[in-house]
Amino acid sequence: MKRKRYTKARKHCCTYRTRLELAVEMLNV
């Protein structure tokens, strides 16, 4: 159960980071 929660949190972090990177790229452009 704990492992599953960690995976979900990791996925959320990845998604958040990707969204942030996309925003930065858009701003840069």
MARKOLVO-138271 format. One record per atom (N, C-alpha, C): residue in one letter; x, y, z; residue number from 1; atom name. Coordinates in Angstrom, 1 decimal, padded with zeros to 4 digits. Atoms other than C-alpha are relative to their C-alpha. Layout:
residues N
NODE/a/X/Y/Z/NUM/CA
...
This chain:
residues 29
NODE/m/000.8/-001.2/000.0/1/N
NODE/m/000.0/000.0/000.0/1/CA
NODE/m/000.9/001.3/000.0/1/C
NODE/k/-000.9/-001.2/-000.1/2/N
NODE/k/002.8/002.4/001.0/2/CA
NODE/k/000.7/000.2/-001.4/2/C
NODE/r/-000.7/000.0/001.2/3/N
NODE/r/004.6/001.5/-002.2/3/CA
NODE/r/-000.9/000.6/-001.1/3/C
NODE/k/000.9/-000.6/001.0/4/N
NODE/k/001.6/002.3/-004.3/4/CA
NODE/k/-000.2/001.5/000.1/4/C
NODE/r/000.2/-001.4/-000.2/5/N
NODE/r/001.1/005.6/-002.7/5/CA
NODE/r/001.2/000.8/-000.5/5/C
NODE/y/-001.2/-000.7/000.4/6/N
NODE/y/004.7/006.5/-003.4/6/CA
NODE/y/000.0/000.2/-001.5/6/C
NODE/t/000.0/-000.1/001.5/7/N
NODE/t/004.3/005.7/-007.1/7/CA
NODE/t/-001.0/001.1/-000.4/7/C
NODE/k/001.0/-001.1/000.4/8/N
NODE/k/001.2/007.9/-007.3/8/CA
NODE/k/000.6/001.4/000.3/8/C
NODE/a/-000.6/-001.3/-000.3/9/N
NODE/a/003.0/010.7/-005.6/9/CA
NODE/a/001.1/000.4/-001.0/9/C
NODE/r/-001.0/-000.2/000.9/10/N
NODE/r/005.9/010.3/-007.9/10/CA
NODE/r/-000.6/000.4/-001.4/10/C
NODE/k/000.7/-000.3/001.3/11/N
NODE/k/003.6/010.4/-011.0/11/CA
NODE/k/-000.5/001.4/000.1/11/C
NODE/h/000.5/-001.4/-000.1/12/N
NODE/h/002.0/013.6/-009.7/12/CA
NODE/h/001.1/001.0/-000.1/12/C
NODE/c/-001.2/-000.9/000.0/13/N
NODE/c/005.4/015.2/-009.1/13/CA
NODE/c/000.5/000.1/-001.5/13/C
NODE/c/-000.5/000.0/001.3/14/N
NODE/c/006.5/014.2/-012.6/14/CA
NODE/c/-000.9/000.9/-000.9/14/C
NODE/t/000.9/-000.8/000.8/15/N
NODE/t/003.3/015.7/-014.1/15/CA
NODE/t/000.1/001.5/000.3/15/C
NODE/y/-000.1/-001.4/-000.4/16/N
NODE/y/003.7/018.9/-012.1/16/CA
NODE/y/001.3/000.6/-000.6/16/C
NODE/r/-001.2/-000.5/000.5/17/N
NODE/r/007.3/019.2/-013.2/17/CA
NODE/r/-000.1/000.3/-001.5/17/C
NODE/t/000.2/-000.2/001.4/18/N
NODE/t/006.4/018.7/-016.8/18/CA
NODE/t/-000.8/001.2/-000.3/18/C
NODE/r/000.8/-001.2/000.2/19/N
NODE/r/003.7/021.3/-016.6/19/CA
NODE/r/000.8/001.3/000.2/19/C
NODE/l/-000.8/-001.2/-000.4/20/N
NODE/l/006.1/023.8/-015.0/20/CA
NODE/l/001.0/000.2/-001.1/20/C
NODE/e/-001.0/-000.2/001.1/21/N
NODE/e/008.7/023.1/-017.7/21/CA
NODE/e/-000.6/000.5/-001.2/21/C
NODE/l/000.8/-000.4/001.2/22/N
NODE/l/006.1/023.6/-020.4/22/CA
NODE/l/-000.2/001.5/000.1/22/C
NODE/a/000.3/-001.4/-000.2/23/N
NODE/a/005.1/027.0/-018.9/23/CA
NODE/a/001.3/000.8/-000.2/23/C
NODE/v/-001.3/-000.7/000.1/24/N
NODE/v/008.8/028.0/-018.7/24/CA
NODE/v/000.4/000.2/-001.5/24/C
NODE/e/-000.4/000.0/001.4/25/N
NODE/e/009.4/027.1/-022.3/25/CA
NODE/e/-000.9/001.0/-000.8/25/C
NODE/m/000.9/-000.9/000.7/26/N
NODE/m/006.3/029.0/-023.4/26/CA
NODE/m/000.4/001.5/000.3/26/C
NODE/l/-000.4/-001.3/-000.4/27/N
NODE/l/007.5/032.0/-021.4/27/CA
NODE/l/001.3/000.4/-000.8/27/C
NODE/n/-001.2/-000.2/000.7/28/N
NODE/n/010.9/031.7/-023.0/28/CA
NODE/n/-000.2/000.4/-001.4/28/C
NODE/v/000.3/-000.2/001.4/29/N
NODE/v/009.5/031.6/-026.4/29/CA
NODE/v/-000.7/001.3/-000.1/29/C
